[in-house]
């Protein structure tokens, strides 16, 4: 696994630091964010047609809007990588 740090929440503090990396081996984004609470998970599950419960191996995370530039940078890095 080749992780490349892309960026961290610009308003981060010592305890809350949503972060984004790109895995160069498989061309995927790796995202650290705030875990969704029960209410948000339930809303996500019920807001996707024919979806059902979110599997235990997956999680819903929140990323602040101020991180949109970091997400764009990560998307560009994946798009420009040899892995697709």
HTML snippet that shows the backbone in 3Dmol.js (N, CA, C, O; Angstrom):
<script src="https://3Dmol.org/build/3Dmol-min.js"></script>
<div id="view" style="width:600px;height:400px;position:relative"></div>
<script>
const pdb = `
ATOM      1  N   UNK A   1       0.854  -1.168   0.000  1.00  0.00           N
ATOM      2  CA  UNK A   1       0.000   0.000   0.000  1.00  0.00           C
ATOM      3  C   UNK A   1       0.902   1.235   0.000  1.00  0.00           C
ATOM      4  O   UNK A   1       1.798   1.373   0.833  1.00  0.00           O
ATOM      5  N   UNK A   2       0.642   2.119  -0.950  1.00  0.00           N
ATOM      6  CA  UNK A   2       1.410   3.355  -1.058  1.00  0.00           C
ATOM      7  C   UNK A   2       0.487   4.527  -0.777  1.00  0.00           C
ATOM      8  O   UNK A   2      -0.182   5.026  -1.682  1.00  0.00           O
ATOM      9  N   UNK A   3       0.447   4.968   0.472  1.00  0.00           N
ATOM     10  CA  UNK A   3      -0.417   6.086   0.836  1.00  0.00           C
ATOM     11  C   UNK A   3       0.310   7.402   0.627  1.00  0.00           C
ATOM     12  O   UNK A   3       1.456   7.572   1.044  1.00  0.00           O
ATOM     13  N   UNK A   4      -0.379   8.332  -0.028  1.00  0.00           N
ATOM     14  CA  UNK A   4       0.167   9.669  -0.201  1.00  0.00           C
ATOM     15  C   UNK A   4      -0.771  10.650   0.501  1.00  0.00           C
ATOM     16  O   UNK A   4      -1.947  10.749   0.152  1.00  0.00           O
ATOM     17  N   UNK A   5      -0.259  11.355   1.467  1.00  0.00           N
ATOM     18  CA  UNK A   5      -1.026  12.367   2.180  1.00  0.00           C
ATOM     19  C   UNK A   5      -1.425  13.457   1.195  1.00  0.00           C
ATOM     20  O   UNK A   5      -0.588  13.966   0.450  1.00  0.00           O
ATOM     21  N   UNK A   6      -2.723  13.817   1.194  1.00  0.00           N
ATOM     22  CA  UNK A   6      -3.212  14.871   0.314  1.00  0.00           C
ATOM     23  C   UNK A   6      -3.517  16.132   1.113  1.00  0.00           C
ATOM     24  O   UNK A   6      -3.127  17.228   0.710  1.00  0.00           O
ATOM     25  N   UNK A   7      -4.206  15.989   2.238  1.00  0.00           N
ATOM     26  CA  UNK A   7      -4.516  17.174   3.026  1.00  0.00           C
ATOM     27  C   UNK A   7      -5.317  16.858   4.270  1.00  0.00           C
ATOM     28  O   UNK A   7      -5.877  15.774   4.435  1.00  0.00           O
ATOM     29  N   UNK A   8      -5.345  17.846   5.130  1.00  0.00           N
ATOM     30  CA  UNK A   8      -6.039  17.744   6.418  1.00  0.00           C
ATOM     31  C   UNK A   8      -6.980  18.935   6.530  1.00  0.00           C
ATOM     32  O   UNK A   8      -6.758  19.968   5.897  1.00  0.00           O
ATOM     33  N   UNK A   9      -8.012  18.796   7.320  1.00  0.00           N
ATOM     34  CA  UNK A   9      -8.963  19.882   7.564  1.00  0.00           C
ATOM     35  C   UNK A   9      -8.186  21.143   7.932  1.00  0.00           C
ATOM     36  O   UNK A   9      -7.415  21.130   8.892  1.00  0.00           O
ATOM     37  N   UNK A  10      -8.374  22.235   7.183  1.00  0.00           N
ATOM     38  CA  UNK A  10      -7.620  23.447   7.483  1.00  0.00           C
ATOM     39  C   UNK A  10      -7.946  24.051   8.850  1.00  0.00           C
ATOM     40  O   UNK A  10      -7.167  24.843   9.380  1.00  0.00           O
ATOM     41  N   UNK A  11      -9.085  23.684   9.417  1.00  0.00           N
ATOM     42  CA  UNK A  11      -9.458  24.187  10.741  1.00  0.00           C
ATOM     43  C   UNK A  11      -9.232  23.125  11.814  1.00  0.00           C
ATOM     44  O   UNK A  11      -9.876  23.156  12.863  1.00  0.00           O
ATOM     45  N   UNK A  12      -8.336  22.201  11.561  1.00  0.00           N
ATOM     46  CA  UNK A  12      -8.124  21.095  12.479  1.00  0.00           C
ATOM     47  C   UNK A  12      -7.604  21.573  13.835  1.00  0.00           C
ATOM     48  O   UNK A  12      -7.008  22.642  13.964  1.00  0.00           O
ATOM     49  N   UNK A  13      -7.855  20.746  14.819  1.00  0.00           N
ATOM     50  CA  UNK A  13      -7.260  20.959  16.131  1.00  0.00           C
ATOM     51  C   UNK A  13      -6.615  19.632  16.535  1.00  0.00           C
ATOM     52  O   UNK A  13      -6.544  18.713  15.719  1.00  0.00           O
ATOM     53  N   UNK A  14      -6.170  19.522  17.713  1.00  0.00           N
ATOM     54  CA  UNK A  14      -5.464  18.312  18.139  1.00  0.00           C
ATOM     55  C   UNK A  14      -6.362  17.082  18.222  1.00  0.00           C
ATOM     56  O   UNK A  14      -5.870  15.956  18.150  1.00  0.00           O
ATOM     57  N   UNK A  15      -7.678  17.281  18.374  1.00  0.00           N
ATOM     58  CA  UNK A  15      -8.588  16.153  18.567  1.00  0.00           C
ATOM     59  C   UNK A  15      -9.445  15.820  17.354  1.00  0.00           C
ATOM     60  O   UNK A  15      -9.956  14.704  17.263  1.00  0.00           O
ATOM     61  N   UNK A  16      -9.617  16.737  16.431  1.00  0.00           N
ATOM     62  CA  UNK A  16     -10.523  16.537  15.299  1.00  0.00           C
ATOM     63  C   UNK A  16      -9.774  16.866  14.020  1.00  0.00           C
ATOM     64  O   UNK A  16      -9.517  18.033  13.725  1.00  0.00           O
ATOM     65  N   UNK A  17      -9.431  15.847  13.272  1.00  0.00           N
ATOM     66  CA  UNK A  17      -8.611  16.120  12.098  1.00  0.00           C
ATOM     67  C   UNK A  17      -8.989  15.253  10.906  1.00  0.00           C
ATOM     68  O   UNK A  17      -8.259  14.325  10.557  1.00  0.00           O
ATOM     69  N   UNK A  18     -10.148  15.553  10.267  1.00  0.00           N
ATOM     70  CA  UNK A  18     -10.450  14.849   9.027  1.00  0.00           C
ATOM     71  C   UNK A  18      -9.272  14.986   8.065  1.00  0.00           C
ATOM     72  O   UNK A  18      -8.703  16.066   7.908  1.00  0.00           O
ATOM     73  N   UNK A  19      -8.919  13.878   7.429  1.00  0.00           N
ATOM     74  CA  UNK A  19      -7.726  13.815   6.602  1.00  0.00           C
ATOM     75  C   UNK A  19      -8.019  12.989   5.354  1.00  0.00           C
ATOM     76  O   UNK A  19      -8.858  12.089   5.383  1.00  0.00           O
ATOM     77  N   UNK A  20      -7.328  13.295   4.263  1.00  0.00           N
ATOM     78  CA  UNK A  20      -7.506  12.550   3.018  1.00  0.00           C
ATOM     79  C   UNK A  20      -6.143  12.128   2.486  1.00  0.00           C
ATOM     80  O   UNK A  20      -5.199  12.916   2.442  1.00  0.00           O
ATOM     81  N   UNK A  21      -6.069  10.863   2.084  1.00  0.00           N
ATOM     82  CA  UNK A  21      -4.894  10.287   1.444  1.00  0.00           C
ATOM     83  C   UNK A  21      -5.327   9.670   0.120  1.00  0.00           C
ATOM     84  O   UNK A  21      -6.519   9.473  -0.119  1.00  0.00           O
ATOM     85  N   UNK A  22      -4.365   9.369  -0.733  1.00  0.00           N
ATOM     86  CA  UNK A  22      -4.607   8.601  -1.947  1.00  0.00           C
ATOM     87  C   UNK A  22      -3.750   7.341  -1.857  1.00  0.00           C
ATOM     88  O   UNK A  22      -2.561   7.412  -1.546  1.00  0.00           O
ATOM     89  N   UNK A  23      -4.356   6.198  -2.130  1.00  0.00           N
ATOM     90  CA  UNK A  23      -3.625   4.937  -2.197  1.00  0.00           C
ATOM     91  C   UNK A  23      -3.187   4.756  -3.643  1.00  0.00           C
ATOM     92  O   UNK A  23      -4.002   4.438  -4.509  1.00  0.00           O
ATOM     93  N   UNK A  24      -1.912   4.956  -3.898  1.00  0.00           N
ATOM     94  CA  UNK A  24      -1.386   4.888  -5.255  1.00  0.00           C
ATOM     95  C   UNK A  24      -1.403   3.507  -5.855  1.00  0.00           C
ATOM     96  O   UNK A  24      -1.379   3.372  -7.079  1.00  0.00           O
ATOM     97  N   UNK A  25      -1.442   2.470  -5.030  1.00  0.00           N
ATOM     98  CA  UNK A  25      -1.447   1.106  -5.553  1.00  0.00           C
ATOM     99  C   UNK A  25      -2.777   0.734  -6.205  1.00  0.00           C
ATOM    100  O   UNK A  25      -2.801   0.023  -7.209  1.00  0.00           O
ATOM    101  N   UNK A  26      -3.871   1.210  -5.641  1.00  0.00           N
ATOM    102  CA  UNK A  26      -5.178   0.824  -6.183  1.00  0.00           C
ATOM    103  C   UNK A  26      -5.986   2.020  -6.685  1.00  0.00           C
ATOM    104  O   UNK A  26      -7.098   1.846  -7.183  1.00  0.00           O
ATOM    105  N   UNK A  27      -5.440   3.233  -6.559  1.00  0.00           N
ATOM    106  CA  UNK A  27      -6.128   4.411  -7.072  1.00  0.00           C
ATOM    107  C   UNK A  27      -7.395   4.752  -6.313  1.00  0.00           C
ATOM    108  O   UNK A  27      -8.408   5.101  -6.919  1.00  0.00           O
ATOM    109  N   UNK A  28      -7.349   4.656  -5.002  1.00  0.00           N
ATOM    110  CA  UNK A  28      -8.511   4.960  -4.180  1.00  0.00           C
ATOM    111  C   UNK A  28      -8.198   6.071  -3.188  1.00  0.00           C
ATOM    112  O   UNK A  28      -7.051   6.262  -2.784  1.00  0.00           O
ATOM    113  N   UNK A  29      -9.256   6.809  -2.799  1.00  0.00           N
ATOM    114  CA  UNK A  29      -9.132   7.795  -1.734  1.00  0.00           C
ATOM    115  C   UNK A  29      -9.320   7.090  -0.402  1.00  0.00           C
ATOM    116  O   UNK A  29     -10.150   6.189  -0.278  1.00  0.00           O
ATOM    117  N   UNK A  30      -8.560   7.498   0.577  1.00  0.00           N
ATOM    118  CA  UNK A  30      -8.715   7.012   1.944  1.00  0.00           C
ATOM    119  C   UNK A  30      -9.082   8.242   2.766  1.00  0.00           C
ATOM    120  O   UNK A  30      -8.353   9.234   2.780  1.00  0.00           O
ATOM    121  N   UNK A  31     -10.219   8.164   3.448  1.00  0.00           N
ATOM    122  CA  UNK A  31     -10.758   9.343   4.126  1.00  0.00           C
ATOM    123  C   UNK A  31     -10.960   9.067   5.605  1.00  0.00           C
ATOM    124  O   UNK A  31     -11.580   8.075   5.988  1.00  0.00           O
ATOM    125  N   UNK A  32     -10.433   9.949   6.423  1.00  0.00           N
ATOM    126  CA  UNK A  32     -10.697   9.938   7.869  1.00  0.00           C
ATOM    127  C   UNK A  32     -11.638  11.096   8.128  1.00  0.00           C
ATOM    128  O   UNK A  32     -11.347  12.234   7.760  1.00  0.00           O
ATOM    129  N   UNK A  33     -12.758  10.811   8.757  1.00  0.00           N
ATOM    130  CA  UNK A  33     -13.720  11.858   9.071  1.00  0.00           C
ATOM    131  C   UNK A  33     -14.437  11.529  10.362  1.00  0.00           C
ATOM    132  O   UNK A  33     -14.083  10.586  11.070  1.00  0.00           O
ATOM    133  N   UNK A  34     -15.441  12.314  10.650  1.00  0.00           N
ATOM    134  CA  UNK A  34     -16.216  12.062  11.861  1.00  0.00           C
ATOM    135  C   UNK A  34     -17.208  10.953  11.589  1.00  0.00           C
ATOM    136  O   UNK A  34     -17.912  10.986  10.579  1.00  0.00           O
ATOM    137  N   UNK A  35     -17.275   9.966  12.478  1.00  0.00           N
ATOM    138  CA  UNK A  35     -18.225   8.871  12.316  1.00  0.00           C
ATOM    139  C   UNK A  35     -19.646   9.401  12.392  1.00  0.00           C
ATOM    140  O   UNK A  35     -19.962  10.297  13.175  1.00  0.00           O
ATOM    141  N   UNK A  36     -20.477   8.827  11.566  1.00  0.00           N
ATOM    142  CA  UNK A  36     -21.891   9.194  11.570  1.00  0.00           C
ATOM    143  C   UNK A  36     -22.566   8.619  12.800  1.00  0.00           C
ATOM    144  O   UNK A  36     -22.250   7.513  13.240  1.00  0.00           O
ATOM    145  N   UNK A  37     -23.481   9.367  13.338  1.00  0.00           N
ATOM    146  CA  UNK A  37     -24.295   8.858  14.432  1.00  0.00           C
ATOM    147  C   UNK A  37     -25.424   8.002  13.869  1.00  0.00           C
ATOM    148  O   UNK A  37     -25.595   7.902  12.654  1.00  0.00           O
ATOM    149  N   UNK A  38     -26.174   7.398  14.748  1.00  0.00           N
ATOM    150  CA  UNK A  38     -27.269   6.514  14.355  1.00  0.00           C
ATOM    151  C   UNK A  38     -28.270   7.218  13.450  1.00  0.00           C
ATOM    152  O   UNK A  38     -28.739   6.638  12.470  1.00  0.00           O
ATOM    153  N   UNK A  39     -28.597   8.462  13.773  1.00  0.00           N
ATOM    154  CA  UNK A  39     -29.595   9.195  12.982  1.00  0.00           C
ATOM    155  C   UNK A  39     -29.132   9.383  11.531  1.00  0.00           C
ATOM    156  O   UNK A  39     -29.916   9.191  10.602  1.00  0.00           O
ATOM    157  N   UNK A  40     -27.868   9.756  11.338  1.00  0.00           N
ATOM    158  CA  UNK A  40     -27.352   9.961   9.986  1.00  0.00           C
ATOM    159  C   UNK A  40     -27.249   8.640   9.233  1.00  0.00           C
ATOM    160  O   UNK A  40     -27.599   8.571   8.055  1.00  0.00           O
ATOM    161  N   UNK A  41     -26.774   7.597   9.899  1.00  0.00           N
ATOM    162  CA  UNK A  41     -26.692   6.273   9.243  1.00  0.00           C
ATOM    163  C   UNK A  41     -28.069   5.825   8.778  1.00  0.00           C
ATOM    164  O   UNK A  41     -28.226   5.355   7.651  1.00  0.00           O
ATOM    165  N   UNK A  42     -29.054   5.969   9.632  1.00  0.00           N
ATOM    166  CA  UNK A  42     -30.412   5.570   9.282  1.00  0.00           C
ATOM    167  C   UNK A  42     -30.925   6.386   8.101  1.00  0.00           C
ATOM    168  O   UNK A  42     -31.557   5.843   7.194  1.00  0.00           O
ATOM    169  N   UNK A  43     -30.655   7.685   8.112  1.00  0.00           N
ATOM    170  CA  UNK A  43     -31.083   8.546   7.004  1.00  0.00           C
ATOM    171  C   UNK A  43     -30.411   8.113   5.700  1.00  0.00           C
ATOM    172  O   UNK A  43     -31.060   8.087   4.654  1.00  0.00           O
ATOM    173  N   UNK A  44     -29.130   7.776   5.747  1.00  0.00           N
ATOM    174  CA  UNK A  44     -28.419   7.317   4.542  1.00  0.00           C
ATOM    175  C   UNK A  44     -28.999   6.005   4.038  1.00  0.00           C
ATOM    176  O   UNK A  44     -29.185   5.821   2.836  1.00  0.00           O
ATOM    177  N   UNK A  45     -29.281   5.103   4.954  1.00  0.00           N
ATOM    178  CA  UNK A  45     -29.834   3.801   4.562  1.00  0.00           C
ATOM    179  C   UNK A  45     -31.211   3.942   3.930  1.00  0.00           C
ATOM    180  O   UNK A  45     -31.536   3.227   2.982  1.00  0.00           O
ATOM    181  N   UNK A  46     -32.013   4.851   4.444  1.00  0.00           N
ATOM    182  CA  UNK A  46     -33.370   4.984   3.929  1.00  0.00           C
ATOM    183  C   UNK A  46     -33.457   5.927   2.734  1.00  0.00           C
ATOM    184  O   UNK A  46     -34.500   6.015   2.086  1.00  0.00           O
ATOM    185  N   UNK A  47     -32.369   6.632   2.440  1.00  0.00           N
ATOM    186  CA  UNK A  47     -32.375   7.614   1.352  1.00  0.00           C
ATOM    187  C   UNK A  47     -31.741   7.063   0.081  1.00  0.00           C
ATOM    188  O   UNK A  47     -31.483   7.823  -0.852  1.00  0.00           O
ATOM    189  N   UNK A  48     -31.486   5.766   0.024  1.00  0.00           N
ATOM    190  CA  UNK A  48     -30.914   5.143  -1.158  1.00  0.00           C
ATOM    191  C   UNK A  48     -31.843   4.014  -1.581  1.00  0.00           C
ATOM    192  O   UNK A  48     -31.997   3.038  -0.847  1.00  0.00           O
ATOM    193  N   UNK A  49     -32.467   4.130  -2.755  1.00  0.00           N
ATOM    194  CA  UNK A  49     -33.432   3.106  -3.199  1.00  0.00           C
ATOM    195  C   UNK A  49     -32.841   1.697  -3.194  1.00  0.00           C
ATOM    196  O   UNK A  49     -31.727   1.470  -3.667  1.00  0.00           O
ATOM    197  N   UNK A  50     -33.607   0.768  -2.652  1.00  0.00           N
ATOM    198  CA  UNK A  50     -33.254  -0.654  -2.605  1.00  0.00           C
ATOM    199  C   UNK A  50     -31.882  -0.900  -1.976  1.00  0.00           C
ATOM    200  O   UNK A  50     -31.183  -1.828  -2.383  1.00  0.00           O
ATOM    201  N   UNK A  51     -31.498  -0.115  -1.026  1.00  0.00           N
ATOM    202  CA  UNK A  51     -30.160  -0.182  -0.444  1.00  0.00           C
ATOM    203  C   UNK A  51     -30.100  -1.101   0.769  1.00  0.00           C
ATOM    204  O   UNK A  51     -29.299  -2.034   0.803  1.00  0.00           O
ATOM    205  N   UNK A  52     -30.921  -0.848   1.739  1.00  0.00           N
ATOM    206  CA  UNK A  52     -30.877  -1.638   2.959  1.00  0.00           C
ATOM    207  C   UNK A  52     -29.810  -1.137   3.914  1.00  0.00           C
ATOM    208  O   UNK A  52     -29.251  -0.057   3.725  1.00  0.00           O
ATOM    209  N   UNK A  53     -29.529  -1.933   4.949  1.00  0.00           N
ATOM    210  CA  UNK A  53     -28.572  -1.514   5.977  1.00  0.00           C
ATOM    211  C   UNK A  53     -27.147  -1.385   5.436  1.00  0.00           C
ATOM    212  O   UNK A  53     -26.758  -2.084   4.500  1.00  0.00           O
ATOM    213  N   UNK A  54     -26.387  -0.490   6.036  1.00  0.00           N
ATOM    214  CA  UNK A  54     -24.977  -0.334   5.697  1.00  0.00           C
ATOM    215  C   UNK A  54     -24.227  -1.498   6.346  1.00  0.00           C
ATOM    216  O   UNK A  54     -24.361  -1.715   7.550  1.00  0.00           O
ATOM    217  N   UNK A  55     -23.444  -2.248   5.576  1.00  0.00           N
ATOM    218  CA  UNK A  55     -22.739  -3.400   6.140  1.00  0.00           C
ATOM    219  C   UNK A  55     -21.773  -2.986   7.249  1.00  0.00           C
ATOM    220  O   UNK A  55     -21.291  -1.854   7.275  1.00  0.00           O
ATOM    221  N   UNK A  56     -21.504  -3.897   8.144  1.00  0.00           N
ATOM    222  CA  UNK A  56     -20.575  -3.628   9.241  1.00  0.00           C
ATOM    223  C   UNK A  56     -19.164  -3.297   8.774  1.00  0.00           C
ATOM    224  O   UNK A  56     -18.391  -2.693   9.518  1.00  0.00           O
ATOM    225  N   UNK A  57     -18.821  -3.688   7.548  1.00  0.00           N
ATOM    226  CA  UNK A  57     -17.485  -3.414   7.021  1.00  0.00           C
ATOM    227  C   UNK A  57     -17.376  -2.032   6.383  1.00  0.00           C
ATOM    228  O   UNK A  57     -16.313  -1.655   5.890  1.00  0.00           O
ATOM    229  N   UNK A  58     -18.486  -1.268   6.394  1.00  0.00           N
ATOM    230  CA  UNK A  58     -18.496   0.077   5.822  1.00  0.00           C
ATOM    231  C   UNK A  58     -18.940   1.084   6.875  1.00  0.00           C
ATOM    232  O   UNK A  58     -19.536   0.715   7.887  1.00  0.00           O
ATOM    233  N   UNK A  59     -18.644   2.362   6.628  1.00  0.00           N
ATOM    234  CA  UNK A  59     -19.012   3.414   7.578  1.00  0.00           C
ATOM    235  C   UNK A  59     -19.390   4.675   6.816  1.00  0.00           C
ATOM    236  O   UNK A  59     -18.870   4.928   5.729  1.00  0.00           O
ATOM    237  N   UNK A  60     -20.265   5.441   7.368  1.00  0.00           N
ATOM    238  CA  UNK A  60     -20.598   6.761   6.854  1.00  0.00           C
ATOM    239  C   UNK A  60     -19.747   7.752   7.638  1.00  0.00           C
ATOM    240  O   UNK A  60     -19.724   7.714   8.869  1.00  0.00           O
ATOM    241  N   UNK A  61     -19.046   8.639   6.933  1.00  0.00           N
ATOM    242  CA  UNK A  61     -18.234   9.650   7.607  1.00  0.00           C
ATOM    243  C   UNK A  61     -18.636  11.028   7.103  1.00  0.00           C
ATOM    244  O   UNK A  61     -19.095  11.186   5.972  1.00  0.00           O
ATOM    245  N   UNK A  62     -18.457  12.005   7.953  1.00  0.00           N
ATOM    246  CA  UNK A  62     -18.714  13.402   7.591  1.00  0.00           C
ATOM    247  C   UNK A  62     -17.385  14.091   7.309  1.00  0.00           C
ATOM    248  O   UNK A  62     -16.405  13.924   8.036  1.00  0.00           O
ATOM    249  N   UNK A  63     -17.383  14.871   6.231  1.00  0.00           N
ATOM    250  CA  UNK A  63     -16.222  15.671   5.861  1.00  0.00           C
ATOM    251  C   UNK A  63     -16.724  17.109   5.737  1.00  0.00           C
ATOM    252  O   UNK A  63     -17.708  17.339   5.034  1.00  0.00           O
ATOM    253  N   UNK A  64     -16.096  18.077   6.384  1.00  0.00           N
ATOM    254  CA  UNK A  64     -16.589  19.455   6.304  1.00  0.00           C
ATOM    255  C   UNK A  64     -16.430  20.040   4.899  1.00  0.00           C
ATOM    256  O   UNK A  64     -15.487  19.704   4.183  1.00  0.00           O
ATOM    257  N   UNK A  65     -17.352  20.910   4.514  1.00  0.00           N
ATOM    258  CA  UNK A  65     -17.343  21.538   3.190  1.00  0.00           C
ATOM    259  C   UNK A  65     -16.034  22.272   2.919  1.00  0.00           C
ATOM    260  O   UNK A  65     -15.615  22.389   1.768  1.00  0.00           O
ATOM    261  N   UNK A  66     -15.395  22.762   3.960  1.00  0.00           N
ATOM    262  CA  UNK A  66     -14.135  23.491   3.753  1.00  0.00           C
ATOM    263  C   UNK A  66     -13.037  22.586   3.208  1.00  0.00           C
ATOM    264  O   UNK A  66     -11.978  23.069   2.809  1.00  0.00           O
ATOM    265  N   UNK A  67     -13.284  21.265   3.186  1.00  0.00           N
ATOM    266  CA  UNK A  67     -12.296  20.330   2.650  1.00  0.00           C
ATOM    267  C   UNK A  67     -12.518  20.005   1.178  1.00  0.00           C
ATOM    268  O   UNK A  67     -11.820  19.152   0.630  1.00  0.00           O
ATOM    269  N   UNK A  68     -13.469  20.660   0.527  1.00  0.00           N
ATOM    270  CA  UNK A  68     -13.722  20.422  -0.896  1.00  0.00           C
ATOM    271  C   UNK A  68     -12.439  20.575  -1.722  1.00  0.00           C
ATOM    272  O   UNK A  68     -12.190  19.737  -2.588  1.00  0.00           O
ATOM    273  N   UNK A  69     -11.617  21.600  -1.496  1.00  0.00           N
ATOM    274  CA  UNK A  69     -10.370  21.692  -2.275  1.00  0.00           C
ATOM    275  C   UNK A  69      -9.455  20.481  -2.079  1.00  0.00           C
ATOM    276  O   UNK A  69      -8.767  20.068  -3.013  1.00  0.00           O
ATOM    277  N   UNK A  70      -9.443  19.914  -0.878  1.00  0.00           N
ATOM    278  CA  UNK A  70      -8.617  18.742  -0.617  1.00  0.00           C
ATOM    279  C   UNK A  70      -9.186  17.530  -1.359  1.00  0.00           C
ATOM    280  O   UNK A  70      -8.433  16.726  -1.908  1.00  0.00           O
ATOM    281  N   UNK A  71     -10.512  17.402  -1.374  1.00  0.00           N
ATOM    282  CA  UNK A  71     -11.144  16.311  -2.121  1.00  0.00           C
ATOM    283  C   UNK A  71     -10.845  16.434  -3.613  1.00  0.00           C
ATOM    284  O   UNK A  71     -10.566  15.435  -4.276  1.00  0.00           O
ATOM    285  N   UNK A  72     -10.901  17.651  -4.139  1.00  0.00           N
ATOM    286  CA  UNK A  72     -10.579  17.861  -5.562  1.00  0.00           C
ATOM    287  C   UNK A  72      -9.133  17.466  -5.850  1.00  0.00           C
ATOM    288  O   UNK A  72      -8.844  16.845  -6.873  1.00  0.00           O
ATOM    289  N   UNK A  73      -8.237  17.825  -4.951  1.00  0.00           N
ATOM    290  CA  UNK A  73      -6.823  17.490  -5.114  1.00  0.00           C
ATOM    291  C   UNK A  73      -6.643  15.967  -5.126  1.00  0.00           C
ATOM    292  O   UNK A  73      -5.870  15.434  -5.923  1.00  0.00           O
ATOM    293  N   UNK A  74      -7.359  15.276  -4.240  1.00  0.00           N
ATOM    294  CA  UNK A  74      -7.282  13.811  -4.191  1.00  0.00           C
ATOM    295  C   UNK A  74      -7.868  13.201  -5.466  1.00  0.00           C
ATOM    296  O   UNK A  74      -7.310  12.246  -6.007  1.00  0.00           O
ATOM    297  N   UNK A  75      -8.980  13.741  -5.943  1.00  0.00           N
ATOM    298  CA  UNK A  75      -9.579  13.244  -7.189  1.00  0.00           C
ATOM    299  C   UNK A  75      -8.609  13.434  -8.352  1.00  0.00           C
ATOM    300  O   UNK A  75      -8.449  12.537  -9.180  1.00  0.00           O
ATOM    301  N   UNK A  76      -7.969  14.586  -8.419  1.00  0.00           N
ATOM    302  CA  UNK A  76      -6.987  14.845  -9.473  1.00  0.00           C
ATOM    303  C   UNK A  76      -5.823  13.868  -9.384  1.00  0.00           C
ATOM    304  O   UNK A  76      -5.353  13.365 -10.405  1.00  0.00           O
ATOM    305  N   UNK A  77      -5.361  13.598  -8.177  1.00  0.00           N
ATOM    306  CA  UNK A  77      -4.239  12.675  -8.002  1.00  0.00           C
ATOM    307  C   UNK A  77      -4.609  11.270  -8.484  1.00  0.00           C
ATOM    308  O   UNK A  77      -3.796  10.596  -9.117  1.00  0.00           O
ATOM    309  N   UNK A  78      -5.821  10.833  -8.187  1.00  0.00           N
ATOM    310  CA  UNK A  78      -6.265   9.514  -8.633  1.00  0.00           C
ATOM    311  C   UNK A  78      -6.435   9.503 -10.151  1.00  0.00           C
ATOM    312  O   UNK A  78      -6.001   8.569 -10.825  1.00  0.00           O
ATOM    313  N   UNK A  79      -7.060  10.534 -10.674  1.00  0.00           N
ATOM    314  CA  UNK A  79      -7.306  10.614 -12.108  1.00  0.00           C
ATOM    315  C   UNK A  79      -6.001  10.647 -12.905  1.00  0.00           C
ATOM    316  O   UNK A  79      -5.930  10.101 -14.006  1.00  0.00           O
ATOM    317  N   UNK A  80      -4.980  11.281 -12.355  1.00  0.00           N
ATOM    318  CA  UNK A  80      -3.708  11.408 -13.050  1.00  0.00           C
ATOM    319  C   UNK A  80      -2.746  10.245 -12.791  1.00  0.00           C
ATOM    320  O   UNK A  80      -1.656  10.190 -13.361  1.00  0.00           O
ATOM    321  N   UNK A  81      -3.164   9.313 -11.921  1.00  0.00           N
ATOM    322  CA  UNK A  81      -2.269   8.182 -11.614  1.00  0.00           C
ATOM    323  C   UNK A  81      -2.397   7.112 -12.698  1.00  0.00           C
ATOM    324  O   UNK A  81      -3.337   7.119 -13.494  1.00  0.00           O
ATOM    325  N   UNK A  82      -1.461   6.222 -12.708  1.00  0.00           N
ATOM    326  CA  UNK A  82      -1.482   5.118 -13.667  1.00  0.00           C
ATOM    327  C   UNK A  82      -2.527   4.074 -13.280  1.00  0.00           C
ATOM    328  O   UNK A  82      -2.926   3.262 -14.115  1.00  0.00           O
ATOM    329  N   UNK A  83      -2.971   4.085 -12.033  1.00  0.00           N
ATOM    330  CA  UNK A  83      -3.950   3.104 -11.552  1.00  0.00           C
ATOM    331  C   UNK A  83      -5.345   3.634 -11.807  1.00  0.00           C
ATOM    332  O   UNK A  83      -5.677   4.743 -11.388  1.00  0.00           O
ATOM    333  N   UNK A  84      -6.148   2.867 -12.478  1.00  0.00           N
ATOM    334  CA  UNK A  84      -7.557   3.256 -12.742  1.00  0.00           C
ATOM    335  C   UNK A  84      -8.443   2.071 -12.653  1.00  0.00           C
ATOM    336  O   UNK A  84      -9.654   2.190 -12.840  1.00  0.00           O
TER     337      UNK A  84
END
`;
const viewer = $3Dmol.createViewer("view");
viewer.addModel(pdb, "pdb");
viewer.setStyle({}, {cartoon: {color: "spectrum"}});
viewer.zoomTo();
viewer.render();
</script>
